[in-house]
Amino acid sequence: MQDRQKISSQRDLSYQSIVVLHWSALALALLNFGAVQISTVAIYGLASALLLCIAVFVRGIPKAGEPAVKAAIVLALVAFAWVMFQTTPLPEAIFSQPSWRDLAKFQLDASPVISLTPADDWASLLRFLVPVEVFLLGIILCDSDERAIATLKGLAIAGAVVALLSIAQFLIAPKTLLFIAKTAYLDSLTGFFVNRNTAATYFGIVAILNYGILSSHLRCVGVRRILTSLDQGRGLPFDQRKAIRGALSFAILFMVSVTALVLTKSRAGVAASFAALLLMTLLFVFRSSQNKHPVPALRGTGLRSIRVGAFLIAIALTGLFAAGFLSFSGRALLRAEVQGASDGRFCIMPGLGSGVSDHFPFGTGLASFETAFTAYRDPDCGVYTVWNRAHDVYLEAVFALGVAGIFIIAFGLAFVLSCLVRGMAARRRLRYVPESGFAVVLLLLVHSAFDFSIQISGLAIFVAATLAPIVVVCVADLKVGSKNRRNRTIQTSVAGQLPSAASLRDKQLPAA
């Protein structure tokens, strides 16, 4: 028995050590301006790989999380194999870029390959593999509902703290980015990131997490019980006090996150975030109208009244978000009105389409966009800037990876959506978790069509750390969880009925 307790305590200690190291590394990655430098990504990737190996050895892979682990491994293997295919010389230089064959005509030493930047592709592959490592590590560490929910709450609270610190720095020292001078987006809040669009995506996800947890606390608030207690002059029940405290706390964190979001003045980021929050509101209210036992605050209300209320809440929420957007993002709206369709991102779309069609289905190389797109750039779109990103994740993925880019996006999205649908159907008390997952996916899908936020390694790592506990809750085996909870309840009740060791000793020993 003592040996088992010793082994269990050692496992718990090792688990806690891995968790501390994991979140410390994530915090350092965000503090380094979102890990924009490849050296930071390499160091973080090495640390994550080491932690992942230790976690697999110590904890093992949860049975419910095996499909997620297999899906992540498939994506990593496909990306690795495709980069190898693009950077390896093929017989008779088939499928290789014409530029490599032109160099060979001038008797220059060059290996004709598909990629235009074969040396840089392997470094860029790290930016894809490291978030996969973080996702796998999250699946292993969040091996229960309790740990998954604790992780989501930790991310939500920490994100709100980052939002509060960012707002304070933006108001006190707007020309400072953490500990250095700020050189871009001086009129916008960028948080710990360089780009305001990346910051908008980050604060949008943080707002979604806080909003989801807020909705879970609101479900526990019984308006009639509170009014009855106040009318009778009695104090509020303990569970109601706890629910109200939780709701107020996360309501404040949510408002802080939304304030930081609108201060970024990112048009696409703010719009996509508000659309995601509106989706969550509709899912929450309509779910309450369909449940046999709706939330206490809505219990006893007719189905039609609840749906009308959902519509009114959606309109009110939209108006609130619009008012906040107008108040804090005036310059962003002015920029949208002045530039309109003449925005450079829309101007280069024809060139992007031509590049995709010319190099499909093999692509130009994972890190080759800046080099390859030069030939397709329209001078009318301006000649004073360098387009190192397409500002459209989907087109750039197909441009660089060809058919593999389509497969990676489609496969990853299909798997996440299937998990969320399963969670919506299976979970009741924790349904706000898959609802939050749908909102996060909607935010990323919409914003990725206009900006490259998800391509910033720090944000991609944060997204992977967020999706891991959401997927765990969605795919959890409810029968196993309920059985474990029932066993713990039985053990607790039996332990409470058994006499203590001291009392047994006193009964056995004769009085002196």
Secondary structure, DSSP 8 states (H G I E B T S, - for coil): -HHHHHHHHHHHHHHHHHHHHHHHHHHHHHHTTTT-SHHHHHHHHHHHHHHHHHHHHHT---STTHHHHHHHHHHHHHHHHHHHHHHS--GGGTT--HHHHHHHHTT------S-S-HHHHHHHHHHHHHHHHHHHHHHHH--SHHHHHHHHHHHHHHHHHHHHHHHHHHHH-TTEETTEE--S-TTS--TTSSSHHHHHHHHHHHHHHHHHHHHHHHHT--HHHHHHHHHTT----HHHHHHHHHHHHHHHHHHHHHHHHHHT--HHHHHHHHHHHHHHHHHHHHHHHHSSS--GGGTT--HHHHHHHHHHHHHHHHHHHHHHHHHH-HHHHHHHHHHGGGSHHHHTHHHHHHHHHHHTTT-S-TT-HHHHGGGG--GGG-SSS---S-S-HHHHHHHHHTHHHHHHHHHHHHHHHHHHHHHHHH-STTTHHHHHHHHHHHHHHHHHTT--GGGSHHHHHHHHHHHHHHHHHHH--HHHHHHHHHHHHHHHHHHHHS--HHHHHHHHS---
